[in-house]
Amino acid sequence: MRASGYLATSALATAVSAQNYLGFSTGSTKIDGSAKAQADYEAEFTAAQKLVGAPGIFNAARLYTNIQGGSTSDPIEAFAAAIATNTSLLLGIWCSGTTTIEPELTALQAGLTKYGSNLADLVIGISIGSEDLYRNSVTGVENKAGVGANPDVIVGFINDYRAAFNTTLLKSVPVGHVDTWNVFPNATNKGVIDAVDWVGLDEYPYYQTGEGNTIENAANLFKTAYDAAKAAVGDKPVWVTETGWPYSGMTWDEGVPSVANAKTYWDAVGCDMLFNKVPTFWYDLTDDNAGNNQSFAITDNLSTQARFNLSCPATTASSSSAAAATATGTGTGTATNGSTGSGSKTTVTGIATATGASSANTSASGASATATGVTTTNAGAVLNLSIGTLVGVVAFACML
């Protein structure tokens, strides 16, 4: 697929105020619908930390609720599991379809009272809501995404949380909201952006019907979504709270589930753009939502040996120089004398080198690649390889 070295100059390079956590989003139920207990969470968190070949230690977890399944306001048993496994927690307060978050606040306060700093020291953030604005958007309604919440409701819940915990051990924990990328540029949601310390991005190119959602275009779609969200929220840090590609399930427009495509997405988006660069919570380690028609889990039965190789390519586009794009190989191009007018043109065949490209797109297969729009300046002359097939070693960084 196309190389995807966007990090160096895209919005993804913007510094975040938090450590660049690696983790998974995890639901409160098992695939059969039963509530997870402490032992289930411990097994999950332990497996995540021991994944063979992982590009770092996945020792963080994102939760969607603070309430233990089967109860109305008991603290979720993931708290105890996180303490036992030293797992950092991005907490979640469920906000859709309700007029109050009091049960969530009660459960969190009970957990804090029970575990004190042992819990508080592991909490890296708290999200007030998850995709609530999307569910209430035109797209969400068309997709029958369920009952959401309007922005003024979310802002009210944010204020409720801050008032309840501003003198507790969690008073300094950054507060955020998680949603799909397309709600953040919507001006009606600006109040939510203004009310939080960070935003969480749930982004799945696989589901982007009508936008060329092939696996080959997935990295481009992800980058476009991230950059649009980042531009909308300004200096607020953006965390990636859900992303992934299914290994099985239905074909979604042009999005095809397969183990090979899940690995390609892991490399092109996870390795090349996110891991150890942006706080990232992949979806997901193990299947825990029976309502999904697709399976995203990277493991079976919490095996530490994932269904595909988790190691990142030895050389990725984003690990190359951040200041220039360099391509070297054999090719054919057109040299133009002079910078204006209709100067003479000469076809050049041989070794071409492009440095400092501002727009270079590649498609690599084996030892060959195609370079488009690469320019280099040498003693006043301009060599424009508008269509040149380069064969040899190709290394690109700073693609856009």
Order of alpha helices (4+ residues) and beta strands (2+ residues): beta-alpha-beta-alpha-beta-alpha-alpha-beta-alpha-alpha-alpha-beta-alpha-beta-alpha-beta-alpha-beta-beta-beta-beta-beta-beta-beta-beta-beta
